[in-house]
Amino acid sequence: MTTTAAPDGLPLPRRYAAIASLCFGTALVIIDGGVANVALPTIARDLHVGSSSVVAIVTVYQLMLVMLMLPFAGLGDRIGLKRMYQLGQLIFTVATLLCFFAKSLPFLLVVRAVQAIGAAGALAVASSLIRQTYPAAQLGRGLGVNSVVVASSAAAAPTIGGLVLSVAPWPWVFASAIPFAVASLVLGRALPDPAPNDRPFDVTGAVMCAAMFGLVIGGAESAVHGDSPVVSVAIVLLGLMIGRIYVRRERTNAQPILPVDLLSRPVIALSTIGGFTAFTASMTLLLSTPFRLTHEYGMTAAAVGAAIAPWPLTNMIVAPLMGWLSDRVPAGLLGGIGMAISGTALLLIGFMPPDPSWFDIAWRMSLCGAGFGTFLPPNARLIIGSAPRERAAAAGGLVSTVRLVGQTTGATLVAALLALNVGAGATPALVAAGLALVAGLCSLARLRPSIRDPHRDEADDVQPAAGVR
């Protein structure tokens, strides 16, 4: 029998078990993505592949998430949120165990793709489950808890990866996320289980959505690793053509999988562009830094993890504070300040001294984390707060998709820079600084009243608790 969440959230103590399950599930996805970055140089050495090729381990994972996030969100509504969440975690756990049998890069890429399928299934419905778990008056608190889990997991990932590599082979790096999956599955019995809707699932729209993202990003990735630029360009053009048809089709849909109705609002469009460039910048630096610290400065894997850790540790403190502050200060102003801080830090990282100490790297990373922590939470809140009530869930999906597309683009950019033999030096940090500048300009542009405020006929549709700033 399908059980439903209470109108005002789950009752106690069941709510605590559901919150714990969601926290473990979120940590699972974040840690699995973060630990891989530290392990890339080791994997490249053990599997005898080039640095630019091994970045595909991250790119494939991110690409599958981008392709499946929005379709799986719709599928979760159709088959049940709880079922979708736990099925995704089960698939992820089984795929992680297969990492121990990876003796070649192609097999490892297949395993990572399956891992991403499971992660997408869980992540796509996580926000909806949070809404069902918490009382309406505590929803902001629930989202804040989720933000802390994301930031703390990102902070722990480099350290976990470095420590595991110092005592065990690299497959154990991926296995470090298994305890989180098991805990989430066990506690998942307490998750809310709202009745699935009977609205037909738009299979054609889901396939077109996945194909659009997959062909465009996959074609760009093949241009980095492949030998036929003509084929790569053809793949990208095919993806763009499908995307154009798909967007026109979605404009006629009352509940589109791709939220084109939201993107027609200038404040959301600017926030989306700013979020995309900010996530691209952060991934560009985080993914290239292990190569720079290993090849240019001769650091060990454990030292690399310790040098990167101040970024997410600072973010863990700053991000929740900025989420709270965005209720009182315009997101455009906070975003502009944040990107000014990050842009300065990225330039300082690009021009580090020839033989930097741990502190030389750590304070620059911490400053950069503070800048992105100042920009990203208010930016996400502005996207969700600018959406009509009935499209709040779609706005949340848009935030997740923008994050994933930006991170995937950043991984592809790093692979391209490594293929050009400039990815293990100062160049990625300088490129990231330029992207941060674009994000900051988009954020400041939202301060214009004509962009920030909804039209009069839209004002009643905007969520009152998330007043547009």
N, C-alpha and C positions, 0 to 999 in steps of 0.2 A: 504494500500500500504506500502511495506517495504521501509523504508528510510535508507540511508547509511551515514556513517560519511564522511566528506570531506577528500580528500587525505592527507591533512596535519592537521588533527584534526577537531573538531567542530568549527563553527564560534562563535564569541562573539555576544551577551551575553549568548547564549545557553550553551556554554562551562562551564560557571560558575555554572549554575544550575545543569549540569551533574556532575561536580566536587563535589558540595554539596551533591548530591544524593549518590555518591560513598563514600564520607566521612561518612555520616550518616549510610550507610549500613555497612561499616567496623566497625564503633564504636558499632553498634548493636551486631555484633557477638563477638567482644572482651569483651565488658562489660558483656554480658550474661554469658560468660564463667568465667569471673573473680569474679563476685558478688557471684556466687554459693559457691566458696571456703570459704568465710567468714561465710556463713550461715550454713555450714554443721553441726557444733556442735549443733546449735539451732534446725535444722531439725531432727537430731538424737534424741534429747530430746523430741520434740513434737510428733514424730511418734513412739517413743518407740522402736528404733532399735539401734544396736551396731555401734560403730564408724567405724569399718571396712566395714560394710554393706552400710552405708550412702555414702561412697566414690563412690559407683556405680553411684550416680547421676552425677558425673563428668565423670566417665569412660564411661558410656553409651553414653553420649553426644559426647565425643571425639571419641569413637569407630565408631559411625555412620558417623561422619565426615570423618574419615580415610577410611571407606569402600566406601563412595559415592563420594569423591572429584574427583578422576580421571575419573570415569564413567560419572559423571555429567558434567565435562569439555567437554568430547566428545559429550554428548547429547546437551549441549548448542550450540555447533557448528551446530548441526543438526536442532534444532527447533528455534534457534535465541538467541543471547546473552541477549538482553534486556528482552525477554519473560522469559528466564530461571531465570534471576536475580530477576525480580519482582515477579514471581511465588514463588520463594524460600522465599522471604520476607513475602509474604501473608501467606504462610503455617506457617512460624515462628510466626507471630502475632497471628493467631488463636490458635496455640498450647500454646502460653504463657498465653492466657486468661484461658485456661483449668487448669493451675496451681492452680487457686483459688478453684478448686473442688477436689484437691488432699487430701485425708484423709488417704492414706496408701502409703508406699514406692513403691509397684509394680505399682500403678496407676501413681505415679510421674515419675517413670522410663519410662513408656510408653510415657508420655507427653514429657519428655526430649528427647526421641528418635525422636518424630515427630518434635520437635524444631530443632534438629540436621539435619533432612532431609531438612528443609527449609533453614537453615544456609549453608548447603553444596551446595544447588542450587545457592545461591547468591555468596558464596565465590569462587566457582569453576570457575566462569566466570569474576570475578572482575578484574583480571589482564588484560584480553583481552579487557574489556571495557575501562580500563585506557589507553591502547595503542590506542584505537579508539578515545578517547576523546582529548588527548593532541597532539599538533604538534610534529613531530619527534624530532625537536631541543629542545623541552621542556619535553621529556619523562622522563629524569632523575629527573627533578624538580617534575614531577607528582608522580613518585615513592617515592621521598623524602617526599612529602606531605602525601602520604599514610603511610609512616613509622612513621611520627609524629602523625598521627591520631591513629595508632596502639598503640604507646607508651603512648600517653596521655590518651587513653581509658583504657589501662591497669593500668595506674596510678590512674585513677578516680574510677575504679571498686571496690577496697577494701574499699575506703572511702564511696562510694555510698552504698555498702552493709552494712557497719557498721552503717551509719546514718539511713538507712531504718529500720534496725532491732531494733534500739533504740526507734523508734516511732510507728512501725507497725509490724504485723505478717510476717513470712518469705515469704508467697506467693508474697508479694509486692516487694520482692527483684528481682524476675524474671520480674515483671511488669515494673521495672525501665527502661527496654530496649524498651518498646513499643513506646514511643515518637520518638525514633530514626527510628524505622521501619515505622511509619506513615509519618514522614518527608521525608524519602527516597522514599517511594512510591509516594508521591505527587510530589516531584521534579523529579521523574524518567521519567516523560514524555519527558524530555530533553535528556535522555541518547541516545547514538548512537545506531542504529538498523541495523547493516550490514545484508545483505541478507544471510539466512542460506545456508550452502553448501548442495549439493545433494548426498554427499558420504554416502553410507549406514552405519548406526550406528552398531558397532560391539557388538551386544547384548550378545553373548556368552562370548566375552572377558570381557565385563563389569561385567557380573555375576561372572565369575571366579575371577576377580580382587577383587570384594566385598567379595566373599566367602573366598578367601585366607586371607585377612586381618581380616575378621570377625571371622573365625574359630581359627586362631592362637591367636589373642588377646583375643577373648571371652573364649577360652579354658584356657588361662593363668588366666583370671579373675575368671573363675569358680573354678579353683584350690584353689583360695583364699577363696571364699565364700561357695563352695560346700562341700559335705561330701564324694564324690567319686573321689579320685585322679586318679583312673584308667580311668574313663570316661573322665576326664579333659585331661589326656595325650592323649587319643584316639582322642579327638577333635583337639588338637594341631597337632598331627601327620597327621590327615586328611587334615587340612589346609596346612601343609607343602607339602603333596603329591600333592594337587591341585596346590599349588604354583609352584612346580617343572614342572608340565605339562604346566601350564600357561606361565611360563617364556620361556620354549622351544617353545611354540606356538608364543609368542610375538617376538622372534628373527627372525621369518620369515615374520613379518608384517612390511611394509614400514613406517607406522605411528602407532607404538604401543601405547596402552593406558598406559601401564607401560613402562617408558623410559629405557629399558634395553640397548639400543644402547648408551645412555649417560653414564650409570653406568659402561660400559666397559672401560671408560677413567680413568686412575688412579687418576688424580687430582679431578675429580668429585666424584669418589668412596670414596676417603679420606675425601672430604668435606662433603659428605653425612653421613659417619660414625661419623665424628666430630659433625655435626649438630644434629644428632640423640642423641648422648650421652650428648651434652650440653642441649638440650631441656628436656631430661629425668632428668638431674640433677636439672634444674631450677624448673620443675614441682614437683619433689620430695620434694624440700624444701618449695615451696610456698603452697603446699597442706598439708604438715605435720605441718607447723608452727602454723596455727590457733589452732590445737589440743594441741600443746605444750604450747602455750601462755595461752590457756583456762584452761587446766588441771593442768599443772605444776606451772604456775604463777598466776592463778586465775583472768585473765584479762577479761573485758567485751567485747562484740562484737565490740562496737565502738572503744575501745582501741586496739583491735586486728587489725582492719582496719587501724588505724592510725600508728601502728607499722610496718605494711607491706608496706604502701604507699611509703616510701622513695626508695624502690627498683625500681618500675616503674617510679617514678618521676625522678630519676637519669638516668634511661635508656632513658627517653624521651629527655634528653639533650645530652647524650653521643652517642646514636645510629645514629642520623642524621649526627653528626660530623664525626663519624667513616665511614659512608657511603661515605662522601665526601673525607675523608682522604685515603680511599682504592683506589682512582684513582691515588694516588701518592706513597703509601707504600704497599709492598706486603701483601696480605691477610694472608699468612702463618705467618708472623711476628706479625701482629696485633692480630691474633687469639691466638698465643702462649702467648702474653702479657696479653690478656684478660682472658684466662683461668688460668694464674698464679695469677692474681688478684682475680678472683672468687674462686679458690681453697683455697687461703689464707683466704678469707672472710668466706667461708663455714666452715673451721676449727675453726675460731673465733666464729662463730655462734654455732657450736657444743659444744664449751667449754665456754659458757656464764657464768657469775657469778650467784650464787644461787638466788639472788634477784635483777634482772636487772632493771634499770630505762628505761624509754622510749628512752632516748638518747643512752643507751647501746645497745639496739636492733636496733635503727634507723640507726646509722652510719655503723653498720655491714651490714644491708640490703642495704644501699646506696652503699657501696663498692662492694657488690655482684652484684647489678644492673649495676654498671659501668663496671665490668668485662664481664658480658654477653653482654652488649651493645657494648663493644669493639670487641667481637668475632663474634656475629651473623650477622650483616649487611655485613661486608666484606666476610664472609663465603657464604652468599646467592649470593652476587654479583659475586663471583668466580665461583659458579656453573653455573649461567646464562651466564657469560662472556666466559666460556670455551665451551659452546655449539655452534654448527653450527647455522648460521642464521635461517635456516628453522626449527630448533628444539628449538628456544628460548622459545616459549610458553610451550613446554613440560618441559623444564628446570624450568620454573616458577612453574609449577604444581608439579614438584619433590620437590622444596623447601617447598611448602605448605604441601605436604604429609609427608615429613620428620619431619616438625614441629609437625604435628598432631600425628604421630606415636610415636615420642619422648614424647609428653605430655601424651598420653594415657598410654604408658609404665610406665611413672613416676607415674601416678595415680594408676595403678595396683600395682606397687612396694610399694607405701604408704599403700595401703589396706593390702598387705601381711605383712608389718612391724607392722601395727596396730593389725592384727590378731595374731601376735607373741608377742604382748604386748610391743613392742619396738618402736612403731611408733610415740609416743607422747613425746619422749625425744630427746637426742642428736644424736641417731643413723642415722636418715634420713639425717641430715646435713653431717655426716661423709661419708655416702654412696655417697651423691652428690659430695663431694670433690674428691672421687675416680673417679667418672664419668668425672668430670672436667679435671682431669689429663689425661684421655684417649683422650678427645677432644683436649687438648693442644698438645699432642704428634702427633695426626693426623694433626693438623694445621702446626706444625713445619716441619713435613715430606714433606709438599708441597713446601718447600723452595728448595728442590733438583731440579736442572734444568731438569733432566730426567723426573721428575713427573710434574713440573710446566708448561713446555713448550710443546705445541702440536707438533706432528710429522710434518715433512716437508709437507707431502701430505695433512695434515689437516689444515695447517696454514691459507690457504686462506678461509676456511670455518668458522673460528672463527670470531666473531663480532669484527671489528676493534676498535670500541669505548669502548669496554670492555676488552681491552688487558689483557691477562691472567697474573695474578700476584700470 
